[in-house]
């Protein structure tokens, strides 16, 4: 395709999202600024895919960039929320490397030989009730926790604490299911790396 792929409109949206992530990071102590910036970044995550299909501008670079921006945003938020947030960030980057090294841009559809639960999570590109629950846990849990930490769910939305707790439990459960899929991805990549490892001959 060549370097002109870098200027495909879906990829330009990706660059805008990167700018929004850094702007949100700079404004993380001002929720009234942080939340709109981060939410726009999330909305644009759907726009770039739609543009890619609408304009026939899908590309391996675009698939790679989309996940990179997602990881940047979530990693930034987890690191801001907790001292141990970098662990979640590191795990997600590790999974990214595993999936895109051995499975490429078609990684979402490469789980046909996985255990039933992993297949159910990944089915139809996450477009199932279970898949959407897992994706919600992956993407929405850090935003929800940020809102809880700053009291936004109470002050902005007027949600009682029990609803906030239920939301945290549901999203947390979704994130734990995502963790199972992530562990499987890492394990299968380890198998991929070691499957054709040549045996050393004794001299």
C-alpha positions as CSV (number, residue, x, y, z in Angstrom):
1,X,0.0,0.0,0.0
2,X,2.8,2.4,0.8
3,X,3.2,5.3,3.1
4,X,0.1,7.1,1.8
5,X,-1.8,4.7,4.1
6,X,-0.7,7.0,6.9
7,X,-3.0,9.7,5.6
8,X,-6.1,7.5,5.3
9,X,-9.0,9.3,7.0
10,X,-9.5,6.6,9.7
11,X,-5.8,6.9,10.6
12,X,-6.1,10.7,10.8
13,X,-8.9,10.1,13.3
14,X,-6.5,7.9,15.2
15,X,-3.9,10.7,15.4
16,X,-6.6,13.0,16.7
17,X,-7.5,10.4,19.4
18,X,-3.8,10.3,20.5
19,X,-3.9,14.1,20.9
20,X,-7.1,13.8,23.0
21,X,-5.5,11.2,25.2
22,X,-2.6,13.5,26.0
23,X,-4.9,16.4,26.5
24,X,-7.1,14.4,28.9
25,X,-4.0,13.3,30.8
26,X,-2.9,16.9,31.2
27,X,-6.4,17.8,32.5
28,X,-7.0,14.7,34.7
29,X,-7.3,16.7,37.9
30,X,-10.1,18.8,36.3
31,X,-13.0,16.3,35.7
32,X,-15.1,18.8,33.8
33,X,-12.4,18.9,31.1
34,X,-11.1,15.4,31.4
35,X,-14.4,13.5,31.0
36,X,-15.5,15.3,27.7
37,X,-12.0,14.8,26.2
38,X,-11.9,11.1,27.1
39,X,-15.4,10.5,26.0
40,X,-14.8,12.1,22.6
41,X,-11.8,9.8,22.2
42,X,-14.0,6.8,23.0
43,X,-16.7,7.9,20.5
44,X,-14.1,8.4,17.8
45,X,-12.9,4.8,18.3
46,X,-16.2,3.8,16.6
47,X,-15.9,6.5,13.9
48,X,-12.5,5.4,12.6
49,X,-13.8,1.8,12.0
50,X,-16.9,3.2,10.3
51,X,-14.8,5.4,8.0
52,X,-12.5,2.6,7.2
53,X,-15.4,0.5,5.9
54,X,-17.3,3.4,4.3
55,X,-14.2,4.7,2.4
56,X,-12.7,1.3,1.8
57,X,-9.6,2.4,3.7
58,X,-9.0,-0.6,5.9
59,X,-5.3,-1.4,6.4
60,X,-2.9,-3.4,8.6
61,X,-1.5,-0.1,9.9
62,X,-5.0,1.2,10.8
63,X,-5.9,-2.0,12.7
64,X,-2.6,-1.7,14.6
65,X,-3.0,2.0,15.3
66,X,-6.6,1.5,16.6
67,X,-5.4,-0.9,19.3
68,X,-2.3,1.3,20.1
69,X,-4.6,4.3,20.8
70,X,-7.0,2.2,22.9
71,X,-4.0,0.9,25.0
72,X,-2.6,4.4,25.4
73,X,-5.9,5.7,26.7
74,X,-6.6,2.9,29.1
75,X,-3.0,2.7,30.3
76,X,-3.0,6.4,31.0
77,X,-6.2,6.1,33.0
78,X,-5.2,3.0,35.0
79,X,-1.9,4.6,35.9
80,X,-3.6,7.7,37.2
81,X,-6.1,5.7,39.2
82,X,-3.8,3.4,41.2
83,X,-0.1,3.0,42.0
84,X,-0.4,-0.5,40.6
85,X,-2.2,0.6,37.5
86,X,0.9,0.1,35.5
87,X,0.5,-3.6,35.9
88,X,-2.8,-3.6,34.0
89,X,-1.2,-1.3,31.4
90,X,1.8,-3.7,31.0
91,X,-0.6,-6.7,30.7
92,X,-2.6,-5.1,27.9
93,X,0.6,-4.1,26.0
94,X,1.9,-7.7,26.3
95,X,-1.4,-9.0,24.9
96,X,-1.2,-6.5,22.1
97,X,2.3,-7.7,21.1
98,X,1.2,-11.4,21.3
99,X,-1.9,-10.9,19.2
100,X,-0.4,-8.7,16.5
101,X,2.9,-10.6,16.2
102,X,1.4,-14.0,15.6
103,X,-2.2,-13.2,14.4
104,X,-1.8,-9.9,12.6
105,X,-4.8,-7.6,11.9
106,X,-7.2,-10.6,11.8
107,X,-6.5,-11.4,15.5
108,X,-10.2,-11.2,16.5
109,X,-11.2,-14.1,14.2
110,X,-8.3,-16.4,15.0
111,X,-9.6,-18.2,18.1
112,X,-11.4,-21.1,16.5
113,X,-9.3,-23.7,18.4
114,X,-9.6,-21.9,21.7
115,X,-11.5,-23.2,24.8
116,X,-15.3,-22.7,24.6
117,X,-15.3,-19.7,26.9
118,X,-12.7,-17.9,24.9
119,X,-14.5,-18.6,21.7
120,X,-17.7,-17.4,23.2
121,X,-16.0,-14.1,24.3
122,X,-14.5,-13.6,20.9
123,X,-17.4,-14.7,18.8
124,X,-18.5,-12.4,16.0
125,X,-15.8,-9.9,16.9
126,X,-17.2,-9.3,20.5
127,X,-20.7,-8.5,19.0
128,X,-22.5,-10.9,21.4
129,X,-24.0,-10.2,24.9
130,X,-21.0,-11.9,26.5
131,X,-18.5,-10.1,24.2
132,X,-20.1,-6.7,24.9
133,X,-20.0,-7.4,28.6
134,X,-16.2,-8.2,28.4
135,X,-15.5,-5.2,26.2
136,X,-17.5,-3.0,28.6
137,X,-15.4,-4.2,31.4
138,X,-12.2,-3.6,29.4
139,X,-13.0,-0.1,28.2
140,X,-15.5,1.3,30.7
141,X,-14.2,0.0,34.1
142,X,-11.4,2.5,34.3
143,X,-13.7,5.4,33.3
144,X,-16.3,4.2,35.9
145,X,-13.6,4.0,38.6
146,X,-12.4,7.5,37.7
147,X,-15.9,8.8,38.0
148,X,-16.3,7.0,41.4
149,X,-13.0,8.3,42.6
150,X,-14.0,11.9,41.9
151,X,-17.6,11.5,43.0
152,X,-19.0,12.3,39.6
153,X,-21.6,9.5,39.6
154,X,-23.1,11.1,42.7
155,X,-22.7,14.8,41.9
156,X,-23.4,14.7,38.2
157,X,-25.8,11.8,37.8
158,X,-27.2,11.5,41.3
159,X,-26.6,7.7,41.4
160,X,-27.0,6.1,44.8
161,X,-24.0,4.3,46.2
162,X,-25.5,0.8,45.8
163,X,-26.0,1.4,42.0
164,X,-22.3,2.5,41.8
165,X,-21.3,-0.6,43.7
166,X,-23.4,-2.9,41.4
167,X,-21.9,-1.1,38.3
168,X,-18.4,-1.6,39.7
169,X,-19.1,-5.3,40.3
170,X,-20.6,-5.9,36.8
171,X,-17.8,-4.1,35.0
172,X,-15.2,-5.7,37.3
173,X,-16.5,-9.1,36.4
174,X,-16.4,-8.2,32.7
175,X,-12.7,-7.2,33.1
176,X,-11.9,-10.4,34.9
177,X,-13.4,-12.3,31.9
178,X,-11.2,-10.2,29.7
179,X,-8.2,-11.2,31.9
180,X,-9.0,-14.9,31.2
181,X,-8.9,-14.2,27.4
182,X,-5.7,-12.2,27.8
183,X,-4.0,-15.0,29.7
184,X,-5.0,-17.4,27.0
185,X,-3.6,-15.1,24.3
186,X,-0.3,-14.9,26.2
187,X,-0.2,-18.7,26.7
188,X,-0.9,-19.4,23.0
189,X,1.8,-17.0,22.0
190,X,4.3,-18.7,24.2
191,X,3.3,-22.0,22.5
192,X,3.8,-20.3,19.1
193,X,7.2,-19.0,20.1
194,X,8.4,-22.4,21.3
195,X,6.7,-24.7,18.8
196,X,9.4,-24.5,16.1
197,X,12.3,-23.8,18.4
198,X,15.2,-25.8,17.0
199,X,16.9,-28.2,19.4
200,X,20.5,-27.5,20.2
201,X,22.8,-30.2,19.2
202,X,25.5,-31.4,21.6
203,X,29.0,-31.1,20.2
